[in-house]
Each structure stands twice: as C-alpha cells, then as structure tokens.
C-alpha cells in the first residue's frame, strides 16, 4: 500500500494541459497518435531515475547547508555545545527553521527519498536533526519553555507546532533515530493533539483564529498523519479510529462531492457559506489521505470511504487543471 497512489497523482498533475501538436511533425492522420511528438510550452523532456536523483542531490546539498543542526550564542554568535546551552542560546540562524511544520514535511520527504533511492545521506539528514532536537529538549527539561530555543516543541500551542513534526519523528524512529531521545517529543506532541487542541462540540479539531469555531483544511495534515503514525507505533486502535473520525467530520463540512474539491476554511454558523478551493490546501488534503491509507490497517472499516474520497478528489483536481488550461471557469 505504501505510496501506491502517488504514481496516479503524479501522472494526473504531470500531464501538460497546453501541449499542442506542431504542423510538420505529424498528426493523428499521418502517424499513430502515440508516436506523434507534442510541442510542450515547457520542454519537460523525458523523466528518468537518474534525472530525479540529480535533482534530489541538489535539494539535499542546499538544505543540508542552510539548516544547520547547531546552537549558537545570541550575542557573540559563537557556536555553543548542547551541554553548555543556556537562556542566551539560540539555533544557529539558517534559511529555514528546524521546528516548523514545513520542516516536518521536509524530514518526512528526506526519509522517503532515502528509502526510494537507497542513499543514506537523505535518511541521515532527518535522523541527525530530530536527534539533535531531542538532545536540546533534554538539556532544557524543567526550565521555562519561553527561555529555550525549543519552546514550540516543549509547549506546543497549535497543530502547526505539533502534527507534522510528530509524524516525521515517528518515521525517523523506525529509520534509526534514537528512540529514548525522540520518543518524549512525540509523546508530548500527541498529548497536545489528542487532549489540548481546541475542538468543536462534536470533537472535530478546530481553531479560534482568525474567527471563532473554524476549521482549516491545513489542519488535516497537521494532525492526522501524526495520529496515524502513533497508531502504528503503539498498536493502539484508538488512534486509527480517531484519525478516521476526524477525516469524516472535516470532509462532511468541507468536501464538495460535485466538484471533487475541498474548501479551504469553514466557519461554524456561517450561512450561506462561501467556498474557496485553495490549491495548496487541497494539496494538504490529498497528502493526508495518502498518509492515512499508508498506515491504516487493511481491515479497518473506514478504509473504503477514504479510498473513495481520494479517487473523487484526484479526479476533481485533474479536471480543474484541464479547465484552467482551456480558459473554462472552475
């Protein structure tokens, strides 16, 4: 099941909608259509494993250089060993934050790249950084979180702080990260998601910003993959059940079955309710469904429902790409 839907999704989005057949190069009258060369607006060329690996190497080299796993003194800018870290210690500034939700996705991506290519550098990128974060958290244990560089890890205040990182950390443990170092962070994140995040009266994970009692589609990815991974880590069915329940309750409010698209935001008691189908948010949704299906046991009663939603969503997204290219309104 692992990533079995990714090829279908990649095909759906990789088909250039504006390809045109050029006069003089043949058409379906003078040559079989499958042998006719299209003239792409963007010359994509043939994708090969070697080309993909070359791109991954460039991404890795860049990210490894601009996201150092290092502490520094805020005033002197000198490097600081974890054992000597104090209230004036910060992460060495880089281009990106080691504890952002985006980097939870990056850590997962590096693990997937390592598994797909066999290149251990990708896997080591994530393991090094999550172990480092765990060591920093241990150093500051018992101290006020607001005087540490890992405040959002020690005291998460939003799903953005917790879910994406937690999912990647659980995967990193399976890939070789130190369980004793990383697991306390995972447990703390899941405790926040399961017991502290604001919910609607029916238990749906929600926010009170920027408006009260709102759902945001981004939060599917900032919660459900972590809950699913915790199910795999512990073997406790309650996590699978919770993730499926959350997906159902989000989808009931936010998935437009006719269009095959999710709304970005939903505000309780707003009627009529506007529907804004933000592309990035729909990306979070389709990634979440794949993450759920990768981890959900084959015999779980929610599996067929999520498979059906995934199929509708993928078709809806592919259809909008075609309409956008032809100038037709979505």
C-alpha positions, 0 to 999 in steps of 0.5 A, a space after each residue: 500500500 505504501 505510496 501506491 497512489 502517488 504514481 496516479 497523482 503524479 501522472 494526473 498533475 504531470 500531464 501538460 494541459 497546453 501541449 499542442 501538436 506542431 504542423 510538420 511533425 505529424 498528426 493523428 492522420 499521418 502517424 499513430 497518435 502515440 508516436 506523434 511528438 507534442 510541442 510542450 510550452 515547457 520542454 519537460 523532456 523525458 523523466 528518468 531515475 537518474 534525472 530525479 536523483 540529480 535533482 534530489 542531490 541538489 535539494 539535499 546539498 542546499 538544505 543540508 547547508 542552510 539548516 544547520 543542526 547547531 546552537 549558537 550564542 545570541 550575542 557573540 554568535 559563537 557556536 555553543 555545545 548542547 551541554 553548555 546551552 543556556 537562556 542566551 542560546 539560540 539555533 544557529 540562524 539558517 534559511 529555514 527553521 528546524 521546528 516548523 511544520 514545513 520542516 516536518 514535511 521536509 524530514 518526512 520527504 528526506 526519509 522517503 527519498 532515502 528509502 526510494 533511492 537507497 542513499 543514506 545521506 537523505 535518511 541521515 539528514 532527518 535522523 541527525 536533526 530530530 536527534 539533535 532536537 531531542 538532545 536540546 529538549 533534554 538539556 532544557 527539561 524543567 526550565 521555562 519553555 519561553 527561555 529555550 530555543 525549543 519552546 514550540 516543541 516543549 509547549 506546543 500551542 497549535 497543530 502547526 507546532 505539533 502534527 507534522 513534526 510528530 509524524 516525521 519523528 515517528 518515521 525517523 524512529 523506525 529509520 534509526 533515530 534514537 528512540 529514548 531521545 525522540 520518543 518524549 517529543 512525540 509523546 508530548 506532541 500527541 498529548 497536545 493533539 489528542 487532549 489540548 487542541 481546541 475542538 468543536 462540540 462534536 470533537 472535530 479539531 478546530 481553531 479560534 483564529 482568525 474567527 471563532 469555531 473554524 476549521 482549516 483544511 491545513 489542519 488535516 495534515 497537521 494532525 492526522 498523519 501524526 495520529 496515524 503514525 502513533 497508531 502504528 507505533 503503539 498498536 493502539 486502535 484508538 488512534 486509527 479510529 480517531 484519525 478516521 473520525 476526524 477525516 469524516 467530520 472535516 470532509 462532511 463540512 468541507 468536501 464538495 462531492 460535485 466538484 471533487 474539491 475541498 474548501 479551504 476554511 469553514 466557519 461554524 454558523 456561517 450561512 450561506 457559506 462561501 467556498 474557496 478551493 485553495 490549491 495548496 490546501 487541497 494539496 494538504 488534503 490529498 497528502 493526508 489521505 495518502 498518509 492515512 491509507 499508508 498506515 491504516 490497517 487493511 481491515 479497518 472499516 473506514 478504509 473504503 470511504 477514504 479510498 473513495 474520497 481520494 479517487 473523487 478528489 484526484 479526479 476533481 483536481 485533474 479536471 480543474 487543471 484541464 479547465 484552467 488550461 482551456 480558459 473554462 471557469 472552475 
